[in-house]
Amino acid sequence: MRQDKALSLIGLATKAGKTVSGEFMTEREAKARRAYLVIVAGDASENTKKNFRNMCEYHKVPICFYSDKESLGHAMGKQFRASLAVLDEGFAKGILKNIQEMETSTDRNTIA
């Protein structure tokens, strides 16, 4: 099984106190523009995805849909988490870079 670097970085950011999770806290940090990245679980409800997509677009906060609720929660050392906000620019860039690398390598694997 391949190690997921993005989830590892989420865990490190959480230990450093640079993440918040849960719908209310994520929304609060995004609206206050303290969030550098919002991550929503891929298996979250369509309504949750739509709400966060619209909010992040309006407040100009990057958003990505990644992994699942159980994996995001596990990476943070908590129960299921449908959403989280990364409050540090360096962690946000690293997480986003790893997510994009995984998506491109997955695309290459399906093409080959």
C-alpha positions in Angstrom: 0.0 0.0 0.0 1.3 3.4 -1.0 1.7 6.0 1.7 -0.5 9.0 1.2 1.7 12.1 1.7 -1.2 14.5 1.6 -2.8 12.7 4.6 0.5 12.7 6.4 0.9 16.4 5.9 -2.7 16.9 7.2 -1.6 15.0 10.3 1.5 17.1 10.8 -0.5 20.3 10.3 -3.0 19.1 12.9 -0.3 18.3 15.4 1.2 21.8 14.8 -2.3 23.3 15.5 -2.7 24.6 12.0 -6.0 22.9 11.1 -9.6 23.1 12.2 -12.3 20.6 11.3 -16.0 20.3 11.3 -18.5 22.2 9.2 -18.8 25.2 11.6 -15.1 25.8 12.3 -14.1 25.3 8.7 -16.8 27.7 7.5 -15.8 30.3 10.1 -12.1 30.2 9.2 -12.8 30.4 5.4 -15.2 33.3 5.8 -12.6 35.1 8.0 -10.1 34.4 5.2 -7.7 32.7 7.7 -7.9 29.4 5.8 -5.3 28.8 3.0 -7.0 25.6 1.9 -10.4 23.9 2.5 -10.5 20.1 2.1 -13.9 18.4 1.8 -14.2 14.6 1.8 -15.1 13.0 -1.5 -17.8 11.0 0.1 -19.4 14.1 1.8 -23.0 14.8 0.8 -23.6 16.7 -2.5 -25.2 19.5 -0.4 -22.1 19.8 1.7 -19.9 19.9 -1.3 -22.1 22.5 -3.0 -22.2 24.7 0.1 -18.4 24.7 0.6 -17.7 25.1 -3.1 -19.9 28.2 -3.3 -18.6 29.7 0.0 -14.9 29.1 -1.0 -15.5 30.6 -4.5 -17.1 33.7 -2.9 -14.4 34.2 -0.3 -11.6 33.2 -2.8 -10.3 30.3 -0.7 -8.8 27.3 -2.5 -10.9 24.1 -2.1 -10.3 20.5 -3.0 -12.4 17.4 -2.7 -10.2 14.6 -1.5 -10.2 11.1 0.1 -13.1 10.1 2.4 -14.4 11.1 5.8 -12.8 8.2 7.6 -9.3 8.8 6.2 -9.4 12.6 6.8 -10.5 12.0 10.4 -7.9 9.3 10.9 -5.2 11.6 9.6 -6.2 14.2 12.1 -6.4 11.7 15.0 -10.2 12.1 15.3 -13.4 10.5 14.2 -15.0 11.0 10.8 -14.3 14.5 9.3 -16.2 15.8 6.2 -14.3 19.1 6.1 -11.2 20.8 7.4 -9.4 24.0 6.9 -5.6 24.4 6.7 -4.5 27.6 8.5 -0.8 27.7 7.3 0.3 28.6 3.8 3.2 26.2 3.7 1.2 23.2 4.8 -1.6 24.2 2.4 0.8 24.4 -0.6 2.4 21.1 0.3 -0.9 19.3 0.7 -2.3 20.7 -2.5 0.9 19.8 -4.4 0.7 16.2 -3.2 -2.9 15.9 -4.0 -2.3 17.2 -7.6 0.7 14.8 -8.0 -1.4 11.9 -6.9 -4.2 12.8 -9.4 -1.7 13.1 -12.3 0.0 9.9 -11.5 -3.4 8.1 -11.3 -4.3 9.6 -14.6 -1.0 8.3 -16.1 -1.6 4.9 -14.7 -5.1 4.6 -16.2 -3.8 5.8 -19.6 -0.9 3.4 -19.8 
